Amino acid sequence: MRKTIQVTASLIAAISILLLSVGCAPSTPSAPSAGEEPIELNIWVNGRDSYIAPSEQQLSQDQWYITQAFKRFEEANPGITVKLTVSADALQAHQTFRTAALAGNAPDIANLWAGEFIFQLGDVTQDISAYIPQEDLDQINGWDTVSLDFKVGNPVIGYPMPNNQVCFFLYNKQIIADSGLDFDNNPPRTMEDFMAAMQQIKDAGYQPMAADEGQGYPYNFFYIAAYWWVQQNGLEPILAEDRGEANFADDQALLKTLEVYHELWAKGYLNQDAATSADSQNKFFAGEVALFPNGSFGVQDAQDALGVENVGAILPPEISADAVIKNSTIGGPGQSLVVSKNANAEAAVKLLSFLNSRDEFLKFSEVQTVMPVRKDVSAQDLGIESGSIAAQMFEWAGSYTFWLDNELSGPVVDDFTKLVPLVLTGKMSPEEFAQQLDKDK
């Protein structure tokens, strides 16, 4: 789920982990029970698009939600303290975690991307199934994303992060209105209507869409186009291709998706420098672009830049009337909190259960626009107003298509990140790309 991370080339190059070493012990800590040794839990948390909100990055660390949550946990669990490390590079954190684990100095808990990203770490994580409270199993969605190979009953190596991140197009309401369109009441739901709307925006003198597809992660593909691929025939045929049981080159749904992906660029609807640009988000925030592929994680920033009243959201249009999945979008708990091999599993699960509790999620939601993975949190609990983007997100979060890049194998995802920009700009055909996937998987 690179998804939520706007990774720049320079950030990917940086392998460093910024150690902020925050011991969150209360000012008057209680002693552990007689005969028990004090426990310190070391936890890595991603520096952005995770527990630390953009608005918090300008605050002192003791004012962060996650720091305060750790203090509440320590007060409720005398004898256990929590030490926070902020991971500067969420992508590199997976390899850094493995390296640290093999060297014997991994954190007890690491905030990593869910699905295949953590399944590859099965040898340096541990099964925490025996320690998970039944209430958590009953009330939290997304356990498959932290169960090896997505299979219930397999080892569970962590908790889903309490944030159901869903993707969609953010749009500038003023530009849409200036173009003679009304996405609030008449959003384009078919591909034909969507393409016509993009042309209308272009004819009005605006850039219809913008995305950065060549900065280590093709955002428009994995946030939007991946849904078009999955929705046509479902996920299982894609996973069969990934396993080598079928060929990507024979997948007409993939080829059709890639053709549409390229067409958006070829017709000038997507910024022409999308394969190399790194400033699309800034252009959207500056009011220069009509639509921006993003998600729940970017709403607050967009509203801060453009004004709450000037930001709208729409689902991706349906690529086919015959699609087996409709009215959905890419999303789900794309991040996780995994427990390392040598951690005190009982204490680690206590912390993860605490962070995923209903009370803590409601506190978390006061700082960030987050959608629940818990079943016992309602829109009313979150103070969501009818007709707002938050209300839309809450509805969409109930029917998501899980992050495709979290489900595909590493070599296949690597091909997408490196080669799909070439398909976008017509330098590689969909057929050539699919054939390359078959060679590399």
MIBAVO-126011 format. One record per residue (C-alpha): residue in one letter; x, y, z. Coordinates in steps of 0.1 Angstrom, whole numbers, padded with zeros to 4 digits, always signed. Layout:
<rs>
AXYZ...
</rs>
This chain:
<rs>
M+0000+0000+0000R+0023+0026-0011K-0010+0043-0017T-0011+0066+0012I+0025+0076+0009Q+0034+0103-0016V+0069+0089-0019T+0094+0112-0036A+0125+0099-0053S+0147+0115-0027L+0127+0099+0001I+0130+0065-0014A+0167+0070-0017A+0169+0078+0020I+0171+0046+0040S+0175+0063+0073I+0152+0059+0102L+0147+0090+0123L+0150+0079+0159L+0130+0102+0180S+0133+0080+0211V+0103+0090+0229G+0099+0071+0262C+0063+0076+0271A+0065+0066+0307P+0041+0085+0330S+0055+0110+0354T+0048+0087+0384P+0050+0052+0370S+0037+0023+0390A+0060-0006+0397P+0053-0039+0381S+0039-0067+0402A+0062-0085+0425G+0085-0109+0406E+0077-0093+0372E+0104-0075+0352P+0095-0041+0337I+0087-0044+0300E+0097-0018+0273L+0079-0021+0240N+0097-0005+0211I+0075+0005+0182W+0082+0019+0148V+0055+0042+0133N+0055+0057+0098G+0062+0094+0097R+0032+0103+0076D-0001+0088+0064S-0003+0068+0095Y-0007+0078+0132I+0010+0112+0128A-0013+0137+0111P+0000+0164+0088S-0013+0190+0112E+0007+0173+0140Q+0040+0174+0122Q+0044+0211+0132L+0037+0203+0169S+0060+0192+0196Q+0060+0154+0199D+0043+0153+0232Q+0013+0168+0216W+0009+0141+0190Y-0021+0118+0193I+0001+0086+0192T+0023+0099+0220Q-0006+0107+0242A-0022+0073+0234F+0010+0056+0246K+0008+0075+0278R-0028+0064+0284F-0017+0028+0277E+0011+0030+0302E-0012+0045+0329A-0035+0016+0323N-0007-0010+0323P+0018-0003+0350G+0052-0019+0344I+0050-0015+0306T+0065+0015+0289V+0065+0024+0252K+0094+0038+0231L+0085+0054+0198T+0106+0055+0167V+0094+0073+0136S+0102+0057+0103A+0112+0083+0077D+0106+0060+0047A+0076+0037+0049L+0086+0017+0018Q+0122+0011+0030A+0109+0003+0065H+0100-0033+0054Q+0136-0041+0045T+0150-0022+0074F+0128-0042+0097R+0140-0075+0083T+0176-0064+0086A+0171-0053+0122A+0153-0086+0130L+0182-0107+0115A+0206-0087+0136G+0186-0092+0167N+0176-0056+0173A+0142-0053+0156P+0114-0033+0173D+0088-0052+0191I+0061-0037+0169A+0064-0022+0134N+0039-0001+0114L+0042-0017+0079W+0020-0021+0048A-0004-0050+0051G-0008-0080+0028E+0021-0093+0008F+0045-0067+0022I+0043-0083+0056F+0037-0119+0045Q+0072-0118+0031L+0084-0112+0067G+0068-0143+0082D+0102-0156+0093V+0109-0126+0114T+0075-0120+0129Q+0054-0142+0152D+0019-0157+0154I-0001-0137+0180S-0034-0156+0175A-0034-0171+0210Y-0032-0136+0226I-0059-0117+0206P-0090-0111+0227Q-0122-0126+0212E-0139-0092+0212D-0112-0078+0189L-0117-0108+0165D-0154-0101+0166Q-0154-0063+0163I-0124-0056+0140N-0125-0060+0102G-0094-0068+0082W-0079-0098+0100D-0073-0114+0066T-0048-0086+0057V-0025-0097+0086S-0031-0134+0083L-0005-0151+0062D-0016-0155+0026F-0048-0137+0034K-0062-0170+0048V-0082-0171+0080G-0068-0198+0103N-0032-0191+0092P-0008-0174+0116V-0018-0138+0125I+0013-0117+0127G-0002-0084+0137Y-0032-0061+0139P-0048-0041+0111M-0042-0004+0116P-0074+0012+0128N-0079+0032+0096N-0099+0020+0066Q-0083+0041+0038V-0104+0044+0007C-0095+0059-0027F-0114+0082-0050F-0111+0113-0071L-0110+0146-0052Y-0123+0174-0074N-0123+0212-0074K-0159+0222-0073Q-0153+0256-0088I-0136+0242-0119I-0163+0216-0123A-0190+0243-0121D-0170+0266-0145S-0170+0236-0169G-0208+0234-0169L-0208+0201-0149D-0224+0191-0116F-0206+0163-0100D-0224+0168-0067N-0257+0157-0082N-0247+0140-0114P-0213+0123-0111P-0201+0104-0142R-0206+0067-0135T-0199+0052-0169M-0166+0054-0187E-0183+0071-0216D-0197+0098-0193F-0164+0102-0176M-0145+0107-0208A-0171+0132-0220A-0167+0151-0187M-0129+0152-0190Q-0133+0167-0225Q-0157+0193-0213I-0133+0203-0186K-0105+0205-0211D-0126+0226-0235A-0132+0250-0206G-0095+0256-0204Y-0086+0235-0174Q-0064+0205-0169P-0089+0177-0162M-0066+0154-0141A-0031+0153-0127A-0011+0125-0111D+0026+0115-0105E+0031+0081-0121G+0069+0078-0122Q+0080+0087-0087G+0083+0051-0075Y+0046+0045-0073P+0020+0050-0101Y-0007+0066-0080N-0034+0069-0107F-0030+0033-0116F-0031+0018-0081Y-0056+0042-0067I-0080+0042-0096A-0072+0020-0126A-0065-0010-0104Y-0102-0010-0095W-0111-0011-0132W-0090-0042-0136V-0104-0061-0105Q-0140-0051-0111Q-0143-0068-0145N-0138-0104-0134G-0130-0102-0097L-0097-0107-0079E-0091-0145-0081P-0082-0146-0118I-0055-0119-0112L-0041-0138-0082A-0040-0170-0104E-0019-0151-0129D+0003-0139-0101R+0008-0175-0089G+0018-0186-0124E-0014-0206-0130A-0025-0183-0158N-0010-0156-0180F-0013-0119-0177A-0010-0117-0214D-0043-0135-0218D-0061-0112-0193Q-0084-0091-0214A-0095-0071-0183L-0059-0060-0178L-0054-0051-0214K-0086-0031-0215T-0077-0013-0182L-0043-0004-0196E-0058+0009-0228V-0081+0033-0208Y-0052+0042-0186H-0032+0053-0217E-0062+0069-0234L-0066+0094-0205W-0030+0106-0211A-0032+0104-0250K-0063+0127-0250G-0047+0152-0227Y-0070+0145-0198L-0040+0136-0176N-0010+0159-0173Q+0014+0152-0201D+0044+0150-0177A+0027+0124-0155A+0055+0099-0161T+0081+0123-0146S+0062+0149-0125A+0063+0152-0087D+0041+0182-0082S+0006+0171-0091Q-0007+0174-0056N+0006+0209-0053K-0011+0219-0086F-0044+0205-0074F-0040+0223-0041A-0032+0255-0060G-0065+0252-0079E-0049+0244-0113V-0064+0209-0118A-0100+0196-0117L-0095+0160-0105F-0068+0144-0084P-0066+0106-0076N-0064+0105-0038G-0084+0092-0009S-0095+0096+0027F-0060+0103+0037G-0058+0135+0016V-0092+0151+0023Q-0081+0173+0051D-0051+0187+0033A-0072+0194+0002Q-0098+0212+0023D-0071+0232+0040A-0057+0243+0007L-0090+0249-0013G-0116+0254+0014V-0141+0229+0026E-0168+0242+0004N-0146+0238-0028V-0136+0201-0024G-0158+0172-0036A-0152+0135-0041I-0164+0109-0066L-0159+0072-0070P-0141+0060-0101P-0165+0054-0130E-0174+0018-0139I-0153+0005-0168S-0180-0019-0180A-0217-0025-0176D-0209-0062-0173A-0184-0058-0144V-0189-0083-0116I-0180-0056-0090K-0197-0022-0090N-0200+0008-0068S-0168+0000-0050T-0133+0014-0049I-0098+0005-0038G-0093+0007-0001G-0092-0011+0032P-0068-0012+0062G-0037-0011+0040Q-0013-0006+0069S-0006-0030+0098L+0012-0033+0131V+0032-0065+0131V+0049-0082+0161S+0085-0092+0157K+0098-0127+0164N+0114-0119+0198A+0088-0095+0212N+0069-0101+0243A+0037-0111+0224E+0014-0108+0253A+0024-0072+0261A+0025-0063+0224V-0010-0075+0219K-0021-0055+0249L-0008-0024+0232L-0023-0032+0198S-0057-0041+0213F-0056-0008+0232L-0048+0012+0200N-0076-0006+0182S-0102-0001+0209R-0133+0018+0202D-0124+0046+0227E-0090+0051+0212F-0103+0051+0176L-0127+0079+0185K-0098+0099+0200F-0078+0091+0168S-0106+0104+0147E-0106+0138+0164V-0071+0143+0149Q-0074+0128+0115T-0101+0120+0089V-0102+0083+0094M-0127+0056+0086P-0132+0028+0111V-0122-0008+0107R-0143-0015+0138K-0179-0027+0133D-0192-0009+0164V-0184+0027+0153S-0212+0046+0135A-0212+0077+0114Q-0231+0094+0143D-0203+0084+0167L-0179+0102+0145G-0201+0133+0143I-0203+0130+0105E-0227+0154+0088S-0250+0141+0061G-0239+0151+0026S-0203+0157+0036I-0173+0140+0021A-0169+0122+0054A-0204+0108+0049Q-0195+0096+0015M-0162+0080+0027F-0181+0062+0055E-0204+0047+0030W-0177+0037+0005A-0155+0022+0033G-0182-0004+0038S-0177-0019+0004Y-0140-0017-0007T-0118-0037-0030F-0086-0043-0011W-0054-0026-0023L-0042-0046-0053D-0005-0038-0049N-0008-0053-0014E-0020-0086-0029L+0004-0090-0058S+0039-0105-0055G+0070-0083-0053P+0083-0088-0089V+0049-0080-0104V+0045-0049-0083D+0080-0038-0092D+0071-0041-0129F+0041-0019-0124T+0061+0007-0106K+0088+0007-0132L+0070+0000-0165V+0034+0011-0163P+0045+0048-0168L+0058+0036-0202V+0024+0021-0210L+0008+0054-0199T+0028+0074-0225G+0026+0048-0253K+0062+0038-0251M+0052+0002-0243S+0020-0015-0255P-0004-0032-0230E+0004-0065-0247E+0042-0060-0242F+0037-0050-0206A+0016-0081-0199Q+0041-0103-0215Q+0068-0088-0193L+0047-0095-0162D+0046-0132-0172K+0084-0133-0176D+0091-0117-0143K+0065-0132-0119
</rs>
